[in-house]
């Protein structure tokens, strides 16, 4: 079973095998042939169409590389044809072979490593049927191939040499070489590519089909095949930059769909055409080159890409510089590697101070830079010339001048200016200043102003006008970085600075300062201590100095304003609180009479030597002791402000008076610092005792003093601690315990307040219950409520017999002070005189008048009527109404004269309401 192959590109191929060597090689067994690098054929005879389109493939040449790597192929001395790396020969332009029936081309192959060259000759003949219509058919044995393109004879390896020396073909499955189709074809579509036919279609009907990307797979519909004739066609122009090749598979089946041939693979290569211009990766390229660079220095690289096949001339780019701006100092300052795009310098003279940057227009052209057939594009390259330190700083003048007052520091004397042609605010421009002569003591410094690049000559150490009145400095300026190689410092890199010192009125200076003296304390007022004077630094000026006291804490000293003599105005006391570590400091001021005046201060330090001028005192001054002390001893010491040897050791002794001191106490010396006071008797009553103790120090002239030790005697607990309140608080009843006690008291008061409020609330609720009961439904008819007069139900216990029959009352019940039988007065009952019997037992009014008279005339009655309580008896009382006492309800016509008959108290009432005089 065989599927007839495809016969591409050439209409007819003839193989010319020359010499017996070829026959020997053809007759050799497979695997025994030695590999020989070179073209598989030394000569090709090609029949082709009379006209060829640009980029149209003509034929293939084959090269045996023996696994040593591919070679570079080219067509010699021809502008009509080109050859790709895989041996496809194509037309570089549209060609017409009319009038040139035969053409000879030579194809070279070059090994780039060894430079070995091979060549083969190609004879092109115009096809005799090139002008006929319809496909050209070539019959080889039992395989028929139909092509519209030129055919190429299969290599000699596909031939077998017979014994008689003739060639014959062997039936086999064809290995179809790739089909080359030029992209962007302008022909009529569909355009036939090849015809596929099986030798089995002679006796049966077959159907042909192709599968794969471009046929029945995306992108579908690019290639179609006639199912009957087997003609494979392309339906539209191809784009190599989109898809560079297609892999299809051809199938032959009978009418029942049974496979009659093995599928064959068809590879369709899209032949590149120069349809894409080079494209630079950037519109503007930026590069830098240091000024002063030597020729051949690398600057930068520009890159561009071409979508065409980089293995063909269509994608092979070449670069060149079209223009340079500015054209100074040379029109060709740079060159470019036409293959790599590397830009390098080719001329000297790059100077940033003259030209800061260059602009180059770069062109990239494909077809290996062929200006006729190649496509080109341009880009802009900006090359910035970077600065190097090729210009030293130069002073603007040879001499600078400045002046400064004496004793001033951190003052700018002069501004030193320089010029530098290098790029501002770079290390090649920034100046550094140094004083190289004229300042041996380092009184000046020159920092740099970073903004202006000026040198600021500054005084860093005070200068005395009386010692030096001027300076002549030599200053040098240089950059922060060294100069470029080969550069030399100019004369203007050094300058002279003349500095004049100005005199000022300086303050007088005490010497020494501070001044220290040592003397004993206790000097009397008016004692001369020392002389403390100051000197005027302005020795060329005759100025007068006056002295005064500034700070004397204890006000002990005074100074003579003319000569500076210091004397005392009070007794010096070492034990004064103003003396620290035996030192007492006094500050004095000296002022001159300059214009303006100047003053200075000085300190006098007095070291006071101690003398025995303080008597000792008992310490501690107060102690505690129990009534029954155990042990009954107290340790005491002495306090003396004086220092040794005017202090301890001390002598302790009990005073002889009062006499009970030595009866109750004894004093024993423990050592020179301590003594022990003991109680002679067993107990002492609580109280405060003052024990006189005489203490003597150890001074050269000893001093004695009797001081009183305050002994507090108190009751003690089992631990020997006082139990009185003050002692309890001192012994440990701290703030926390006191706060806890106060909190408990507050809580107790709050509880009492809550209880009282609860009782009041309960009483209100009970009253509210009584108000809610209807009086008609109230069954408690015997209960009388008294809101203000008090009594409640107890008010019903009154004995009303007094009002009905006063004369029938018992003598003990005739007291006016008792109102109710159940009443128990809290105060002493006053004894009123027995009232006389009423004129008539039933005359209540006479009875009341008699009672009033008796009360008014009773000398033992109190001077107020509130003790005579008249309770409201409630409704239904058996007593008569007192409404007869009332007069008119109007106060204007009320007559109060009758009240005068009731006694002196009622006369006053009548006077208040009636307006009468009594």
VENVENNOR-V357455 format. One line per field, one symbol per residue. burial: # if it has 24 or more other C-alpha atoms within 12 Angstrom, else .. A space follows every 10 residues. Layout:
burial->???
This chain:
burial->.######### ###.#.#... ....###... ......#### ########## ########## ###....... #####....# ########## ##........ ..#.###### .......### #######..# .....###.. ..######## #######.## .......... ...#.##### #####..... #########. #....##### ##.##..... .######.## ########## #.######## ###......# #.######## ########## ....#.#### ###...#.## ########## ########## #####..... .#######.. #####...## ###.###### #########. ...####### ########## #####....# ########.. ########## ###...#### #####...#. ..######.. ..######## ..###....# #########. .##....... .######### ########## ..#.#.#.## ###.....## ########.. ..#######. .#..###### ...#####.. .#####..#. .######### ##.....### ########## #########. #.#######. .######### ###..##### #####..... #..######. ..#######. ........## #########. .########. ######.... ###....... .......... .......... .......... .......... .......... .......... #..###.##. .##..##... ..######## .......... .####..#.. ...##.##.# ######.... .......... ####...... .......... .....##.#. .##......# ........
